[in-house]
Amino acid sequence: MEQINGQLLKQMLESGMNNLGNHSAEVDSLNVFPVPDGDTGTNMYLTVSNGVKAALEAPGEHVGKIFKALSRGLLMGARGNSGVITSQIFRGIYQAVEDNESIDAMQLAHALVNGSRIAYKAVMRPVEGTILTVVREAADYTYAYTVTEEVTDCTLVMQKMVDEANESLLRTPELLPVLAEVGVVDSGGKGLYYILEGFLLALQGKPVTKTETAEAAEQAQTKVEGGEDEYGFCTEFIIQLSANGIRHFSEAGFKDELSTIGNSLVCVQDEDLVKVHVHTLEPFTALKMGRRQGKFVKIKVENMQQQHDHIVEIEEAKQYAKKQPAVEHKKYAIIAVAPGDGIDQMFRELRADIIIGGGQTMNPSTEDFVEAIEQVDADHIFVFPNNSNIILAANQAQTICSDQDIHVMPTKTIPQGLSACVMFNPEMDVEDNVAEMQEAIDHVKSGEVTYAIKDTTYNGMEIKKGEYMGISGKDIAASCPDCMEASQKLLDSMLDEDSELVTLIYGMEATEEQAQQLADYVEEVSEAEVEIHEGKQPVYSFIIGVE
């Protein structure tokens, strides 16, 4: 195959997308922390599918123009760090071939190298042993091979890229000790490998098609507005448990997990089979939860929103068509990401203008940030991502909206975001506000309590599936069967003689009474004041800030 034309390129892109989608649950499972929010595969799949959809709709067969549509789609659809880096890889590839009607082997090899270079530039502090290492090593080896061997076959170039990506992936635990301890390879690198493998299979005449799981997951990309119980997705699936799964599966525990994202829940175990029915606005998350338990035997996802949408479609269209009144111009605007209704309200009370729903289990896309920025009219805009895996997407939106003065504050947690918002002063100038908010970010300690989804070892600590973990920053401070015990041990690791204020935000899996018990404990062991808030966040029983 000496040339890749537009038609073949579209087949490659679709095959790569499908291959990633078919393995997204596997990529999710490579999360280092054993928490129920490992979403690298999900983020990459949602990112890639957004780009590939745009590429497939691009008219004509000009390779450069197809890559342009792909790059734009990836840019806007990028979710999470892995998604943003993936978008930058293909942005670099596009820049290398934008004028090409078709590409040959040498141009392909050069484009892959340029993709790796652009991706590295997009990350302020590149970490080796990640997707960046995989793309760089594979692309460099492939380019050297292509030049040295004078390769003219594009299939051979892609074969080399896939082989070297796999070799680099297997070396990632040598570069990141935490991967070696947990016994996994880098999840982002694994996702990239599946994309490249899909490209290769298409070049070999064996393009990858979607499995039933990926088709159901794709439906979950539909953005459903509103929260009425009768709307959303009716999600049904049957899982076959492995022998080990039968021994460890807890029907009650799985019900509790599913209840955080839906209702009308039915979960029944019959020996090695588990049958599930749930109404949810997050069917992809439900499928991710199911995939962790075993192998899918049957999947069905139906959009209950469609009937309702049909009824209100005309009225909604009229509303969108109306000329909206001008947004009031102001000096400052604040955009924040919040994972629950209670946390949403907390940020609104601290002058946040726009709240973007999302967080650990579903990272907002670059486009979500761009849309939020377009909704405000302000001289200066502050953005609070409130999650380390969302900052790159916010930065990417800042680049897109370069005609506006946007400041992405590097808030990696909800407590950091709240503390920064408290310090915001509309009477101060931009530089002083940034300085005050950054100081607040630097001085708050953040902790979370959630449950482990698998047995593992982290920093020498043995962690059992189903145990509650107290996570302080990047460290797991405690792991034990009791939620309150884990929470108290977490607080012990966070409190010191300088602690003045503790913020306890209890989620959907905790109660106000439990929060009060923790507040009483804080008052017993320290001089710090305590504030209790109902966050209504999923997954995390408690989010804790100490200042």
Buried (B, 14 or more C-beta within 10 A) or exposed (E): BEBBBBEBBBBBBBBBBBBBBBBBBBBBBBBBBBBBBBBBBBBBBBBBBBBBBBBBEBEEBBBBBBBBBBBBBBBBBBBBBBBBBBBBBBBBBBBBBBEBBBBBBBBBBBBBBBBBBBBBEBBEEBEBBBBBBBBBBBBBBBBBBBEEEEBBBBBBBBBBBBBBBBEBBEBBBEBBEBBBBBEBBBBBBBBBBBBBBBBBBBBEEEBBEBBBBBBBBBBBBBEBEEEEEEBBBBBBBBBBBBEEBBEBBEEEEBBBBBBBBBEEBEBEBEEBBBBBBBBBBBBBBBBBBBBBBBBBBEBEBBBBBEEBBEEEEEEEEEEEEEEEEEEEEEEBBBBBBBBBBBBBBBBBEBBBBBBBEBBBBBBBBBBBBBBBBEEBBBEBBBBBBBBBBBBBBBBBBBEBBEEBEBBBBBBBBBBBBBBBBBBBEEEBEBEEBBEBBBEBBEEBBBBBBBBBBBEBEBEEEEBBBBBBBBBBBEEBBBBBEEBBEBBBBBBBBBBEEEBEEBBBBBBBBBEEEBBBBBBEBBEEEBEBBBEBBBBBBBBBBBBBBBB
